[in-house]
Amino acid sequence: MKGILLSTITVLILASNALGQLAKGDRTLAWQVDMAEDNNYDLAFANASAACMESVHLFTTWNSVEPIQSNYDPGFIANFFDVMNLYYPATGTAVELQLAPVNTNVLEVPSDLSGLSLDDPVLINQFKSLLDTVFTHIPDVTLSALNIGNESDIYFGTDVNAYNEFKVFLDSVGPYAKQLYFNLHGTDLKIGTTLTFHGLLDPVQGPLCANLNANLDIIATTYYPLNPDFKMENPSVVAGDFGSLVAAYPSTSVPIYLVEAAMHRVQSVTALKLYKLNSIKKYLRHGMRITITLST
């Protein structure tokens, strides 16, 4: 789910700065910068950089890179990973990269592997081969984090076996990715998996998600305050929601990454977005360590 206008958020960030907050510390403001309507990515990127962007969010599914086992798409690799390696290091911008074998309610693995469970050694080893390919093409990119999977709790539902299988997958490929990155940069890589805010706090799914996160370096989530009818909730819920998230994951040694955070257009869009941003600031003052990725 995407959708916040860059110009609007820039104004809101500048406005909120006047209200004051603690020094940035090790917190990071990240953006997802998509192609602008005028097809001028450089200008959109410059606007995001002017709005304190230090990291950019980039996303792809596994099967976009590797549609069939061991058959990589050279055009996609050139346009995505090779461009990434040229563009972002030159601007001093880190990348929060998301590689998704599961994307919301869809399994996104190479088509001839779709019948395998996520804990199958064949699937795990093939993802490691994907990581080999990816890191070969982005040797100069500084990663703020690597998130493996996107909102996969939607796909898994309450299937305990599915979560357990994915945990085996994550616990196998995560250390492999960390070693590849360390070999290139000599620094540690943060590994996470993006789950929905609802999944993290749901009475049934929450413990299953917590088990997935147990051996990971970050807590990654998406935040869209929606009612069951998919209409936006009142912005007054934001402060309580953030408090609940911190209570569920209180360790300050494990940063919380809001990979997507948005309140879509409703009656008073500026007021709602400003309220949300100020609610984020409230918890930043109280030591919540969040990397915020706001969609553009």
Secondary structure, 3 states (H helix, E strand, C coil): CCCCCHHHHHHHHHHHHCCCCCCCCCCEEEEECCCCCCCCHHHHHHHHHHCCCCEEEEEEEHHHHCCECCECCHHHHHHHHHHHHHHHHHHCCEEEEEEEEEECCEECCCHHHCCCCCCCHHHHHHHHHHHHHHHHHCCCCCEEEEEEEECHHHHHCCCHHHHHHHHHHHHHHHHHHHHHHHHHHCCCCCEEEEEEHHHHHCCCHHHHHHHHHCCCCCEEEEECCECCCCCECCCCHHHHHHHHHHHHCCCCCCCEEEEEECCCCCCCHHHHHHHHHHHHHHHHHCCCCEEEEEEC
